[in-house]
Structures are given as structure tokens and as C-alpha cells.
Amino acid sequence: MMVPISPADMTPLKAHLLTLAPTIKASHRAEAMARGLGFGSNAALLTALDQGPVPCDVDNLAFAAFLRERGGETLPPDVLSEAVVRTKLGVERAAIQAVLAQQPELSANGFRTHWPQKSAQEQADVFQASRAAMTQAPYLEQFARAVAFLQTKAKSATVSRKRTSYGYKHDAETFHEAANPDGDPYVANGMFIAAAAHLGFTVKRDGASPNAFINLAEPKTPRHSNQLAGSLRGPKKRAAWRNLMVAAINAGLDQDLFGLAENDNRWGSEYGIYRFDFDGLPAIACVRDIGFGELSVHAALNPTDRAEDFIRTHNAGFVAGDGFASGWLERKRGPWLQTSQTPTGAFRADLLDQVAAAHVPTKGYADNGRVML
């Protein structure tokens, strides 16, 4: 955790350390704190603070190691970071606690989902651990990043169903990468949802998924013809098809809707429909089990208002979005994307180059395997 420590922070920081470690000698607490903030001594820390706020990388291990060397008692592993959180992120913690009181199904990963492969107790343990983590140091920082990003955005009159929190959180990460290339930009899905709720955005869960729709204002995308998808020919169109299919499969894996093992399906109904982002573009996908461990996957870019109705159709094309691809993921004989010379899809000309050129690595499966008949 990297935080700026100012001279004004020293008094509350020491007070919180006294509360958290009351039996440790005061001079030892001060010296351990200095080590944990990246300095060789308390004197060196104070000298640096004479020049103003100092960016400090909080190191709980260095704090604990100093106390161990002096025969100090064993303390909880996060004493220093907890003291820093109470000093620097108390407002954020209180805000998250208020959101959690209003959202009992929310955790750091997003809304609670059902995993058939885990027992009820295992699911409850994972959910509660993820929920408890939301008030700890790394997640409080993520919350603050999401708040900073959302404060630059306007609210729309209605909740858009074109993108979800899972896509918006990537926008927040890009926002912080641009502002601070050397910093940590990561924002967990649940922390983004919590930030949106805290700032008064309308938050509506996306079905049974961990994601949420949010009334975040975005520019409108013009629509044209409703051409259906057909056979794609040429290396550029096949590359675009491959990239969109891989992105959709990756998103389904990331969102725990399915796994790569045969019959590892988790979406809980006939179809699983989910949202994701592709190279900064909103996208929607539909997954369905067609037997023998095989999944049918359809995906569309820049979804239309009718996308949720038409994404189930294997040749939806521009009725679903400005880019469309459909295909099959084999899992019984090994995980691979079934690939032919003329896959099914449709891409508007002004999107084709971007989609074809995108770098989309697979996640544990091959992107080129034979079509199973």
C-alpha cells in the first residue's frame, strides 16, 4: 500500500498504533513504524517529513521484524497497515461500511453468485471472506480509485444495460494508469459497485451475475443496417472473429459462468448472458451448453438496445451489435475454440481493423482446433 504520509499524520498514526499495540514500548513502536514506512530510523523519517509529505510503501513485515528482533510480542500481521488505514482512509472505510449495510449480497468480487461445484458452506466462507476484505487496506485504496474516476462522470436519467460494472472498472483502471503509470491501477468489481452506490449512482444487478448496471452517462453510438451474420472470409475478418470469440470466452471464465472442464456450467439457466469490455468497447455474450461438454458462444460489440433478445441467435449480426461472432468451445476432448476457414460473424468496416489488430491471449485453452460434427 503506497500512501503519502504528512507531518500532520504522525500524531493520529502514533495514537492508532498505541491502541493496536498498547504493550509495546513507545520507542520501539516509533522505530518499528519508521521501518515499516521505508526508513532506517525514526529520526530519518522525521527528517524527511520536515520537507513535507512523503510517499511511503507500507510494509507490515518490516514493522513486525523490528519488533521481533527486540523480543516484542507477536502481533496481528496487519497492525501497521491498519493504523495507516485508520489515519488516512477512515472516511473511505465508513463509506464502504454504509454501502455494505445496504447491500447484503455485495462482496469485493461483486454480487454473490452460486457455484455448483462448491458446497454451501464453502460458498458462504468465500463470500464472507471477500466481503470482510472490502474494509481492508488494499480494497480501500481500490474504492478510492473508483470514487476518483466516477467523480469525473455524469449520471444518466436511466440505467444503461449496454455495459456493466465489470467493463466500467476497466475504464477506471485505464484512467489511473494514464494519471500514474507507475502506480497500482487495479479496481475490483465489487469495489467499483460500492463506489457507485456511495456516490448516488443507481445500481441494478445484472441478473444472477456478479455485475451491476449503472446509470453512468455515455455518448450514444449511431446504428445502421440490421444485416445478419454470414460466413467470414479473409484473414482480417477471421482474426476479428477469433479475437471477439476469445474475449467472450475469457470474460465468461473470469466471471465464473463456466469452466474449461466438461459440464462445468455455472450460469444456472438455459442461457447465460453476460457483459464485458473488448478493447474499450462494450460487449455482450451468450453461452449455452449444446451437449457432450460443448458450449455455443455468441458475442456482439457495441450492443444494440435489442441485443439481449437477439444475442441467443447464431447469426444475429448487426441486430445484436456493430460486431458479431458465433462459434463453439470444445471441452470434452480438450479445451479449444473450434475454428473453420469461414466462421460466422459480421463486423462494420470502421471497427474491423481495431478488432482484428487487438491482442487477446487465451486463458488455458487453444484458439484453433477442429470443428466437431
C-alpha positions as CSV (number, residue, x, y, z in Angstrom):
1,M,0.0,0.0,0.0
2,M,1.5,3.3,-1.1
3,V,0.3,6.4,0.7
4,P,1.5,9.9,1.3
5,I,2.4,10.5,5.0
6,S,2.4,14.1,6.1
7,P,3.7,15.7,9.4
8,A,0.0,16.1,10.4
9,D,-0.5,12.3,10.1
10,M,2.1,11.5,12.7
11,T,0.1,12.2,15.9
12,P,-3.0,10.2,14.8
13,L,-0.8,7.4,13.4
14,K,1.0,7.0,16.7
15,A,-2.3,7.1,18.6
16,H,-3.7,4.3,16.5
17,L,-0.6,2.2,16.9
18,L,-0.9,2.7,20.7
19,T,-4.4,1.4,20.5
20,L,-3.5,-1.6,18.4
21,A,-0.2,-2.5,20.2
22,P,-0.6,-1.0,23.7
23,T,2.0,-3.3,25.4
24,I,4.9,-2.4,23.0
25,K,7.4,0.1,24.3
26,A,6.7,3.6,22.8
27,S,10.2,4.0,21.4
28,H,10.0,0.5,19.8
29,R,6.6,1.4,18.2
30,A,8.1,4.6,16.7
31,E,11.2,2.8,15.4
32,A,9.1,-0.1,14.0
33,M,6.8,2.3,12.3
34,A,9.7,4.1,10.6
35,R,11.0,0.7,9.3
36,G,7.5,-0.2,8.1
37,L,7.3,3.1,6.2
38,G,10.6,2.5,4.5
39,F,13.1,4.4,6.7
40,G,16.1,3.2,8.6
41,S,15.2,5.1,11.8
42,N,12.5,7.3,13.3
43,A,15.0,10.2,13.1
44,A,15.3,9.6,9.3
45,L,11.5,9.6,8.9
46,L,11.1,12.8,10.9
47,T,13.9,14.5,8.8
48,A,12.1,13.6,5.6
49,L,8.8,14.9,6.9
50,D,10.4,18.2,7.6
51,Q,10.4,18.7,3.9
52,G,6.6,17.9,3.6
53,P,4.5,14.8,2.8
54,V,6.5,11.7,1.9
55,P,5.1,8.8,-0.3
56,C,5.5,5.6,1.8
57,D,5.1,2.0,0.8
58,V,3.6,0.4,4.0
59,D,5.5,-2.8,4.9
60,N,3.9,-4.8,7.7
61,L,6.7,-7.4,7.5
62,A,9.4,-4.8,8.2
63,F,7.3,-3.4,11.1
64,A,6.9,-6.9,12.7
65,A,10.6,-7.9,12.0
66,F,11.9,-4.9,14.0
67,L,9.7,-5.8,17.0
68,R,10.7,-9.5,16.9
69,E,14.4,-8.6,16.9
70,R,13.8,-6.7,20.2
71,G,11.8,-9.5,21.8
72,G,8.4,-8.0,21.3
73,E,5.2,-10.0,21.4
74,T,3.6,-11.4,18.4
75,L,1.1,-9.0,16.9
76,P,-1.6,-9.4,14.2
77,P,0.1,-9.3,10.7
78,D,-1.6,-6.0,9.6
79,V,-1.0,-3.7,12.6
80,L,0.8,-1.0,10.7
81,S,-1.4,-1.0,7.7
82,E,-4.5,-1.0,9.9
83,A,-3.1,2.1,11.7
84,V,-2.4,3.8,8.4
85,V,-5.9,3.0,7.2
86,R,-7.5,4.5,10.3
87,T,-5.3,7.6,9.8
88,K,-5.6,8.0,6.1
89,L,-8.7,6.1,4.9
90,G,-11.2,6.3,7.7
91,V,-13.7,8.2,5.6
92,E,-13.5,5.5,2.9
93,R,-13.9,2.7,5.4
94,A,-17.0,4.4,6.9
95,A,-18.4,4.9,3.3
96,I,-18.0,1.2,2.5
97,Q,-19.5,0.1,5.7
98,A,-22.6,2.1,4.9
99,V,-22.8,0.6,1.5
100,L,-22.4,-2.9,2.9
101,A,-25.3,-2.3,5.3
102,Q,-27.5,-1.5,2.3
103,Q,-26.1,-4.3,0.0
104,P,-26.0,-7.6,1.9
105,E,-25.2,-9.6,-1.2
106,L,-22.2,-7.5,-2.2
107,S,-18.5,-8.6,-1.8
108,A,-15.2,-7.5,-3.3
109,N,-15.8,-9.7,-6.3
110,G,-19.3,-8.3,-6.9
111,F,-22.7,-9.7,-6.1
112,R,-22.9,-13.2,-4.6
113,T,-23.0,-15.9,-7.2
114,H,-23.8,-19.6,-7.0
115,W,-21.0,-22.1,-7.7
116,P,-22.5,-25.6,-8.1
117,Q,-19.0,-27.2,-7.7
118,K,-18.7,-25.9,-4.1
119,S,-20.6,-26.9,-1.0
120,A,-23.0,-24.3,0.6
121,Q,-20.5,-23.9,3.4
122,E,-17.6,-23.3,1.1
123,Q,-19.6,-20.7,-0.9
124,A,-20.5,-18.9,2.3
125,D,-16.9,-18.9,3.6
126,V,-15.6,-17.5,0.3
127,F,-18.3,-14.8,0.2
128,Q,-17.8,-13.7,3.8
129,A,-14.0,-13.5,3.4
130,S,-14.4,-11.4,0.2
131,R,-17.0,-9.2,1.9
132,A,-14.7,-8.7,5.0
133,A,-11.8,-7.8,2.8
134,M,-13.7,-4.7,1.5
135,T,-12.8,-2.8,4.6
136,Q,-9.1,-3.7,4.5
137,A,-6.3,-1.6,3.2
138,P,-5.8,-2.8,-0.4
139,Y,-9.5,-2.7,-1.1
140,L,-10.0,0.7,0.5
141,E,-7.4,2.0,-2.0
142,Q,-9.4,0.5,-4.8
143,F,-12.6,2.1,-3.6
144,A,-10.8,5.5,-3.5
145,R,-9.6,4.9,-7.1
146,A,-13.1,4.1,-8.3
147,V,-14.6,7.1,-6.5
148,A,-12.0,9.4,-8.2
149,F,-12.9,8.0,-11.6
150,L,-16.6,8.2,-11.0
151,Q,-16.4,11.8,-9.8
152,T,-15.4,12.7,-13.4
153,K,-18.6,11.1,-14.8
154,A,-22.1,12.3,-15.1
155,K,-25.3,10.4,-14.3
156,S,-27.8,9.5,-16.9
157,A,-31.5,9.6,-16.4
158,T,-31.9,5.9,-16.8
159,V,-29.7,2.8,-16.1
160,S,-27.9,1.7,-19.3
161,R,-27.9,-2.1,-20.0
162,K,-25.1,-1.8,-22.6
163,R,-22.2,-2.2,-20.2
164,T,-21.8,-3.4,-16.6
165,S,-19.6,-2.6,-13.7
166,Y,-17.1,-5.3,-14.9
167,G,-16.4,-3.1,-18.0
168,Y,-16.5,0.2,-16.2
169,K,-14.0,-1.0,-13.7
170,H,-11.5,-1.4,-16.5
171,D,-12.2,2.2,-17.6
172,A,-11.3,3.2,-14.0
173,E,-8.0,1.3,-14.2
174,T,-7.2,2.9,-17.6
175,F,-7.9,6.3,-16.0
176,H,-5.4,5.7,-13.2
177,E,-2.8,4.1,-15.5
178,A,-2.8,7.3,-17.5
179,A,-2.6,9.5,-14.4
180,N,0.1,7.5,-12.7
181,P,1.9,5.0,-15.0
182,D,4.0,3.7,-12.0
183,G,1.1,3.2,-9.6
184,D,-1.3,0.3,-9.0
185,P,-4.4,1.0,-11.0
186,Y,-6.4,-2.2,-10.0
187,V,-10.1,-1.9,-9.0
188,A,-12.1,-4.9,-8.0
189,N,-15.6,-5.3,-9.4
190,G,-17.2,-5.1,-6.0
191,M,-15.2,-2.0,-5.0
192,F,-16.4,-0.2,-8.2
193,I,-20.0,-1.1,-7.4
194,A,-19.6,0.1,-3.8
195,A,-18.1,3.4,-5.1
196,A,-21.0,3.9,-7.5
197,A,-23.5,3.3,-4.7
198,H,-21.7,5.6,-2.4
199,L,-21.8,8.4,-4.9
200,G,-25.5,8.1,-5.5
201,F,-25.5,6.3,-8.9
202,T,-28.3,3.9,-9.4
203,V,-27.1,0.3,-9.1
204,K,-29.1,-2.6,-10.5
205,R,-27.8,-6.1,-10.5
206,D,-27.3,-7.9,-13.9
207,G,-29.5,-11.0,-13.3
208,A,-27.6,-13.6,-11.3
209,S,-24.2,-12.4,-12.4
210,P,-21.8,-10.6,-10.0
211,N,-22.0,-7.5,-12.1
212,A,-24.3,-4.4,-12.0
213,F,-25.8,-2.0,-14.4
214,I,-25.2,1.7,-13.5
215,N,-26.7,5.0,-14.7
216,L,-23.4,6.3,-16.0
217,A,-23.8,8.7,-18.9
218,E,-22.1,7.7,-22.1
219,P,-22.1,9.1,-25.7
220,K,-24.6,7.4,-28.0
221,T,-23.4,5.2,-30.8
222,P,-25.2,5.6,-34.2
223,R,-26.8,2.5,-35.7
224,H,-27.1,1.5,-39.3
225,S,-28.4,-1.6,-41.1
226,N,-29.6,-4.8,-39.4
227,Q,-27.5,-7.2,-41.6
228,L,-27.5,-10.8,-40.3
229,A,-24.2,-12.6,-39.8
230,G,-22.8,-14.7,-42.5
231,S,-19.6,-16.6,-43.4
232,L,-16.5,-14.6,-42.9
233,R,-13.7,-14.8,-45.5
234,G,-10.2,-13.3,-45.5
235,P,-7.5,-13.3,-42.8
236,K,-8.6,-9.9,-41.3
237,K,-12.2,-11.0,-40.8
238,R,-11.1,-14.3,-39.4
239,A,-8.7,-12.5,-37.0
240,A,-11.5,-10.2,-35.8
241,W,-13.8,-13.3,-35.3
242,R,-11.1,-15.1,-33.3
243,N,-10.4,-12.0,-31.1
244,L,-14.0,-11.4,-30.3
245,M,-14.7,-15.1,-29.5
246,V,-11.6,-15.4,-27.3
247,A,-12.5,-12.2,-25.4
248,A,-16.1,-13.6,-24.8
249,I,-14.8,-16.9,-23.6
250,N,-12.2,-15.2,-21.4
251,A,-14.9,-13.0,-19.9
252,G,-17.1,-16.0,-19.2
253,L,-14.2,-17.7,-17.4
254,D,-13.3,-14.5,-15.5
255,Q,-16.9,-14.0,-14.3
256,D,-17.2,-17.7,-13.2
257,L,-20.0,-18.5,-15.6
258,F,-18.3,-21.7,-16.8
259,G,-15.0,-23.6,-16.6
260,L,-12.9,-25.5,-19.1
261,A,-13.8,-28.9,-17.7
262,E,-16.6,-30.9,-19.4
263,N,-20.0,-29.9,-18.0
264,D,-18.6,-27.2,-15.7
265,N,-21.5,-24.8,-16.3
266,R,-22.5,-22.3,-13.6
267,W,-24.9,-19.8,-15.1
268,G,-28.0,-21.7,-13.7
269,S,-30.4,-21.5,-16.6
270,E,-30.7,-22.4,-20.3
271,Y,-28.7,-19.5,-21.5
272,G,-26.0,-17.4,-19.7
273,I,-26.0,-13.8,-20.9
274,Y,-23.2,-11.5,-19.7
275,R,-21.5,-8.2,-20.4
276,F,-17.8,-7.5,-20.8
277,D,-15.4,-5.0,-22.5
278,F,-13.4,-5.5,-25.6
279,D,-10.5,-3.1,-26.2
280,G,-12.6,-0.2,-24.6
281,L,-15.8,-1.2,-26.4
282,P,-18.9,-2.5,-24.6
283,A,-19.8,-6.1,-25.5
284,I,-22.4,-8.8,-24.7
285,A,-22.2,-12.5,-24.9
286,C,-24.4,-15.6,-24.7
287,V,-23.3,-19.1,-23.7
288,R,-25.3,-22.3,-24.0
289,D,-24.5,-25.9,-23.4
290,I,-25.2,-28.0,-26.5
291,G,-24.2,-31.3,-25.1
292,F,-21.1,-33.5,-24.9
293,G,-19.3,-30.8,-23.0
294,E,-19.5,-28.3,-25.9
295,L,-20.5,-24.7,-25.5
296,S,-22.1,-22.4,-28.1
297,V,-20.9,-18.9,-27.6
298,H,-22.2,-15.7,-29.3
299,A,-20.8,-12.2,-28.8
300,A,-21.6,-8.7,-30.0
301,L,-19.7,-5.4,-29.8
302,N,-21.5,-2.1,-29.2
303,P,-24.7,-3.9,-28.3
304,T,-28.0,-2.6,-29.6
305,D,-31.0,-1.9,-27.4
306,R,-32.3,-5.3,-28.6
307,A,-29.1,-7.2,-28.0
308,E,-30.3,-9.3,-25.1
309,D,-33.2,-10.6,-27.2
310,F,-31.1,-11.4,-30.3
311,I,-27.7,-12.4,-28.9
312,R,-29.0,-16.0,-28.5
313,T,-29.3,-16.3,-32.3
314,H,-26.3,-17.8,-34.0
315,N,-26.5,-15.3,-36.9
316,A,-27.8,-12.2,-35.1
317,G,-25.2,-9.9,-36.8
318,F,-25.9,-6.2,-36.7
319,V,-29.3,-6.7,-34.9
320,A,-27.2,-7.5,-31.8
321,G,-24.3,-5.0,-32.3
322,D,-21.7,-3.4,-34.6
323,G,-19.6,-6.5,-34.5
324,F,-20.8,-10.1,-34.1
325,A,-19.2,-13.6,-33.8
326,S,-20.5,-17.0,-33.0
327,G,-18.8,-20.3,-32.5
328,W,-18.2,-23.3,-30.3
329,L,-15.9,-24.1,-27.4
330,E,-14.9,-27.8,-27.2
331,R,-14.2,-29.1,-23.7
332,K,-14.8,-32.9,-23.7
333,R,-11.7,-33.8,-25.7
334,G,-9.7,-30.9,-24.5
335,P,-10.4,-27.2,-24.4
336,W,-10.2,-25.4,-27.7
337,L,-12.1,-22.9,-29.8
338,Q,-13.5,-24.7,-32.9
339,T,-12.2,-22.9,-35.9
340,S,-13.1,-23.1,-39.6
341,Q,-11.9,-21.2,-42.6
342,T,-15.3,-19.5,-42.8
343,P,-16.6,-18.8,-39.3
344,T,-19.9,-17.0,-38.7
345,G,-19.8,-13.2,-38.0
346,A,-20.3,-9.7,-39.1
347,F,-18.2,-6.5,-38.5
348,R,-18.8,-3.0,-39.5
349,A,-16.0,-1.6,-41.7
350,D,-15.0,1.1,-39.3
351,L,-14.5,-1.5,-36.5
352,L,-12.8,-4.3,-38.4
353,D,-9.2,-3.0,-38.2
354,Q,-9.4,-2.4,-34.4
355,V,-11.0,-5.7,-33.6
356,A,-8.6,-7.7,-35.9
357,A,-5.5,-6.0,-34.5
358,A,-6.4,-6.4,-30.8
359,H,-4.1,-8.6,-28.7
360,V,-6.3,-11.1,-26.9
361,P,-4.5,-14.1,-25.3
362,T,-6.4,-17.2,-24.4
363,K,-6.8,-18.4,-20.8
364,G,-6.0,-22.1,-20.7
365,Y,-7.4,-23.3,-24.0
366,A,-6.3,-23.3,-27.6
367,D,-7.7,-20.7,-30.1
368,N,-7.5,-23.0,-33.1
369,G,-9.0,-26.5,-33.1
370,R,-11.1,-28.7,-35.4
371,V,-14.8,-28.3,-35.7
372,M,-16.7,-31.2,-34.1
373,L,-19.6,-32.6,-36.1
